[in-house]
Amino acid sequence: MKEKIADIFTREFRYMDKIEFFRRALYLLLLFNTLTLLPIAHDMFAYYGLTGHGAWNTNFPIWMQGSKGITTLLSHPATSDRNWVYVIVLIGQITFLITGLLRVLPILSSIAVYICTVNLFLKGGSAFTGGENLVNLVLFYLMFIQISKTKGWLAELQNILNNTFYWILLIQICVLYFFSGLFKLFDPYWMQGYAVMYVSKLEIFSSWMTVPFEKSYILSAIATYTVVLYQITFAIAVWIKKIKIPFLIYGVAFHLMIAFGMGIFNFGLIMVVMYLLFLDDQHIERIKSLFKRRRSVKTT
């Protein structure tokens, strides 16, 4: 048993192509998100932005602030009269997202993308959704999954890191779904089937796509209970090959509904991108070939 467990972390890492495809998809999403926020960047990320500032005890130097010293730099009092700081962070994120997409200095790029992104997401926290918190964690894990160009014990260490953080990525998403579904079991609105109906009636989340759920308890109950069942069973169903693809297709439809029907755009698209981690190599190749065909059609 111990040998089998050890083999999970020491065997040759077989998922690098999938990880690199996932990394690119995530970087593209982050690049799109940042570029669309540029017109309101000052209101989002400046010291006196939407979320205000705080979390700093100025009685202690920056190196004694723990993780705050890296992740909440835009809230440091020293940036209050230095508006160029958030601009530097924005430029840094965009620059290293591009270098990461081009696979230029991949290790440095992944570290810089994490530091810049987590600072931006935490500074503009009140304007974002829970998906950004997941992205912060995922970017942290991705720093440790790299293509090894060394030999000997360094290559073996990198292989262990790749296997370890790959499985941490998958487990993180499974845990997220499980507890999200678990907490719903203690909510009477979810257990009585009214949750989707009530959410659909809120003007901020309503659209033509949510009208049927707003007016029909039956549709609301079906959607409500299906969501709970999906989240509770995700950590098991996603590993069953015979049902994995239909199961994930439902999840994609569910999250696209959240993105375009309820207006929670970032969260929906972030979760769709996360599903790439659960696809097999042949599925990744099919997606790649689909994009290649579209490119060839456009060029001809």
C-alpha positions in Angstrom: 0.0 0.0 0.0 2.8 2.4 0.9 4.5 1.6 -2.4 1.4 2.4 -4.4 0.9 5.8 -2.6 4.6 6.6 -3.1 4.3 5.7 -6.8 1.6 8.4 -7.2 4.1 11.1 -6.4 7.3 9.6 -7.8 6.2 8.1 -11.2 6.9 10.0 -14.4 4.5 13.0 -14.7 2.2 12.3 -17.5 -0.1 15.4 -17.5 2.2 18.2 -18.6 0.5 18.7 -22.0 -2.9 19.1 -20.2 -1.4 21.4 -17.5 0.1 23.6 -20.1 -3.1 23.8 -22.1 -5.0 24.6 -18.9 -2.4 27.2 -17.9 -2.8 28.9 -21.3 -6.6 28.9 -21.1 -6.5 30.4 -17.6 -3.9 33.0 -18.6 -6.1 34.0 -21.6 -9.1 34.4 -19.3 -7.1 36.5 -16.9 -5.7 38.6 -19.7 -9.2 39.2 -21.0 -10.5 40.1 -17.5 -7.7 42.6 -16.9 -8.0 44.3 -20.3 -11.7 44.8 -19.8 -11.2 46.3 -16.4 -8.6 48.9 -17.6 -11.2 51.7 -18.0 -12.1 51.4 -14.3 -8.7 50.2 -13.0 -8.1 53.3 -10.8 -11.5 52.8 -9.1 -10.7 49.1 -8.6 -7.1 48.9 -7.6 -5.9 52.3 -6.4 -5.3 52.8 -2.7 -8.6 54.7 -2.3 -10.5 52.3 -4.6 -13.8 50.5 -4.1 -12.6 48.2 -1.3 -10.8 50.9 0.6 -7.7 49.9 2.4 -6.6 48.3 5.7 -5.2 44.9 6.9 -1.9 46.6 7.7 -0.5 47.2 11.2 2.1 49.9 10.5 3.8 49.1 13.9 5.4 46.1 12.2 7.7 46.2 9.1 6.6 44.6 5.9 8.7 41.5 6.4 6.8 40.8 9.7 3.3 41.0 8.1 3.3 37.4 6.9 1.6 36.7 3.6 0.2 40.3 3.7 3.6 41.5 2.8 3.2 39.8 -0.6 -0.5 39.6 -1.3 -1.8 43.0 -0.1 0.8 45.4 -1.3 -1.8 47.7 -2.9 -3.3 48.3 0.5 -0.1 49.4 2.1 -0.2 53.0 3.4 2.9 53.8 1.4 0.8 53.5 -1.8 -1.7 56.1 -0.7 0.0 58.9 -2.6 1.6 56.7 -5.2 -1.0 55.8 -7.7 1.6 54.5 -10.1 2.0 51.4 -7.9 -1.2 49.7 -9.1 -0.3 50.7 -12.7 3.0 48.8 -12.3 1.2 45.8 -10.9 -1.2 45.8 -13.8 1.5 46.2 -16.4 3.4 43.4 -14.6 0.5 41.0 -14.7 -0.3 41.7 -18.4 3.4 41.4 -19.4 3.9 38.1 -17.6 0.6 36.7 -18.7 1.8 37.3 -22.3 5.3 35.8 -21.6 3.6 32.8 -19.9 1.4 32.3 -22.9 4.5 32.4 -25.2 6.3 30.1 -22.8 9.1 32.7 -22.3 10.7 32.4 -18.9 7.9 30.1 -17.7 9.0 29.8 -14.1 9.5 33.5 -13.6 6.3 34.2 -15.5 4.2 31.9 -13.3 5.6 33.4 -10.1 5.0 37.0 -11.3 1.5 36.2 -12.6 0.6 34.8 -9.1 2.0 37.8 -7.2 0.4 40.4 -9.5 -2.9 38.7 -9.8 -3.4 38.0 -6.1 -2.6 41.6 -5.3 -5.2 42.8 -7.9 -7.9 40.4 -6.8 -7.5 41.1 -3.1 -7.5 44.8 -3.6 -10.7 44.8 -5.7 -12.2 41.9 -3.7 -15.6 43.4 -3.1 -16.2 43.8 -6.9 -15.3 40.2 -7.6 -16.8 36.8 -7.1 -15.6 33.7 -5.2 -14.0 32.5 -8.4 -11.1 34.8 -8.0 -10.2 33.2 -4.7 -10.0 29.8 -6.4 -7.8 31.4 -9.1 -5.4 32.7 -6.5 -5.0 29.2 -5.1 -4.7 27.6 -8.5 -2.0 30.1 -9.6 -0.1 29.3 -6.4 -0.2 25.6 -7.2 0.8 26.1 -10.9 4.0 27.8 -9.8 5.3 24.4 -8.7 4.3 22.5 -11.8 7.0 23.2 -14.4 8.7 21.4 -17.3 12.1 20.2 -15.9 15.2 20.9 -18.0 17.6 19.6 -15.4 18.9 16.1 -14.6 19.6 14.1 -11.5 18.0 14.8 -8.1 16.6 18.2 -9.3 14.7 16.5 -12.0 13.3 14.0 -9.6 12.3 16.8 -7.2 10.5 18.6 -9.9 8.7 15.4 -10.9 7.5 15.0 -7.3 6.4 18.6 -7.2 4.5 18.2 -10.5 2.7 15.1 -9.4 1.9 16.5 -5.9 0.5 19.8 -7.0 -1.4 18.3 -9.9 -3.4 16.2 -7.5 -3.7 19.1 -5.1 -5.3 21.0 -8.0 -7.9 18.3 -8.6 -8.6 17.7 -4.9 -9.0 21.5 -4.4 -11.9 21.7 -6.9 -13.5 18.5 -5.6 -13.4 19.9 -2.0 -14.8 23.2 -3.3 -17.8 21.5 -4.9 -18.4 19.1 -2.0 -18.6 21.8 0.7 -20.6 24.1 -1.5 -23.2 21.3 -1.9 -22.9 20.3 1.8 -23.8 23.8 3.0 -26.8 23.9 0.8 -28.2 20.9 2.6 -28.6 23.1 5.7 -30.3 25.9 3.8 -34.1 25.7 3.8 -34.5 27.5 0.5 -32.3 25.0 -1.2 -34.0 22.0 0.5 -37.5 23.3 -0.3 -36.6 23.9 -3.9 -37.0 27.6 -3.9 -33.4 28.8 -4.2 -33.2 29.2 -7.9 -36.6 30.8 -8.0 -35.7 33.4 -5.4 -32.4 34.2 -7.0 -34.1 34.6 -10.4 -36.4 37.2 -8.9 -33.5 39.4 -7.8 -33.1 42.1 -10.5 -29.3 42.0 -10.4 -29.3 38.3 -11.3 -32.4 38.2 -13.6 -32.5 38.0 -17.3 -34.6 36.4 -20.1 -32.8 33.1 -19.3 -33.9 33.1 -15.7 -37.6 34.1 -16.3 -38.8 30.4 -16.6 -37.4 29.6 -13.2 -38.8 32.8 -11.7 -42.4 31.8 -12.6 -42.4 28.0 -12.2 -41.8 26.2 -8.9 -41.4 22.9 -10.7 -38.6 24.2 -12.9 -37.0 25.9 -9.9 -37.2 22.7 -7.8 -35.6 20.7 -10.6 -32.8 23.1 -11.1 -32.3 23.6 -7.3 -32.1 19.9 -6.5 -30.0 19.1 -9.6 -27.4 21.7 -8.6 -27.1 20.3 -5.0 -26.9 16.7 -6.3 -24.2 17.8 -8.9 -22.1 19.5 -6.3 -22.4 16.7 -3.7 -21.5 14.0 -6.1 -18.9 15.8 -8.2 -15.9 14.4 -6.2 -17.0 10.8 -7.1 -18.8 11.1 -10.5 -15.9 13.0 -12.1 -13.7 9.9 -11.8 -16.2 7.5 -13.4 -15.2 7.4 -17.1 -18.6 6.3 -18.4 -20.4 9.3 -17.1 -17.6 11.9 -16.7 -18.1 13.7 -20.0 -22.0 14.0 -19.8 -21.5 15.0 -16.2 -19.0 17.7 -17.1 -21.2 18.9 -20.0 -24.0 19.5 -17.5 -21.5 21.4 -15.3 -20.5 23.6 -18.3 -24.1 24.4 -19.1 -24.7 25.2 -15.4 -21.8 27.6 -15.2 -22.5 29.2 -18.5 -26.0 29.9 -17.2 -24.4 31.5 -14.2 -22.1 33.5 -16.4 -24.5 34.7 -19.1 -27.9 34.2 -17.5 -27.2 35.6 -14.0 -24.4 38.0 -15.0 -21.8 36.4 -12.7 -19.5 36.3 -15.6 -16.0 35.6 -14.2 -17.1 32.9 -11.8 -18.9 30.9 -14.5 -16.0 31.1 -17.0 -13.4 30.3 -14.3 -15.2 27.1 -13.4 -15.6 26.1 -17.0 -11.8 26.5 -17.5 -11.2 24.4 -14.3 -12.9 21.4 -16.0 -10.0 21.1 -18.4 -8.1 19.5 -15.5 -10.5 16.6 -15.4 -10.3 15.8 -19.1 -8.3 12.9 -20.5 -5.5 13.5 -23.0 -7.6 12.5 -26.0 -10.3 15.1 -25.0 -7.6 17.8 -24.8 -6.3 16.8 -28.2 -9.8 17.0 -29.6 -10.2 20.5 -28.3 -6.8 21.5 -29.7 -7.6 20.0 -33.1 -10.9 22.0 -33.1 -9.0 25.2 -32.6 -6.5 24.2 -35.3 -9.3 23.5 -37.8 -10.9 26.9 -37.1 -7.5 28.6 -37.7 -7.0 26.7 -40.9 -10.5 27.7 -42.1 -9.8 31.4 -41.4 -6.4 31.4 -43.2 -7.9 29.7 -46.3 
